[in-house]
Amino acid sequence: MARRRSKRWMKGAVKKPGALRRQLGTKTGKKIPVSQLIANAGKKGKLGSRARLALVFRGYRKVKGRWRKK
């Protein structure tokens, strides 16, 4: 039997809030620039996965290998 997908997957997606900001060195209260997220989205490991998830949360998706606004 297949598992059901949760409709509220975003709620449990962020395990450590603020971790991406600390990794990128962005000050608290400032927005992380989209260019910085896109540059780090191609990297491997936790930094890349956190940057990709942040882009998904912002409303970006990958189109023909490049990140574009929906």
C-alpha positions, 0 to 999 in steps of 0.5 A: 500500500502506498503512503499518502503524501501530506498536504502540509509538508512545508510545516515539517520541512524546516528542521533548523530555522535560521541555519541557512542564514547562519551558513550564508553569514546574512545578518538577522532581520535582513533578507537573503538575496535571491542571487545568493540563493541561486548561486548556492542552490547548485552546491552539494550538501546541507547548504545546497539543499537549504538554498533550494528549499528556500527558493521553493518557499519563495516561489521559484521553480527550475525551468530548463536548468535555471531557476525562474519565478513562477 
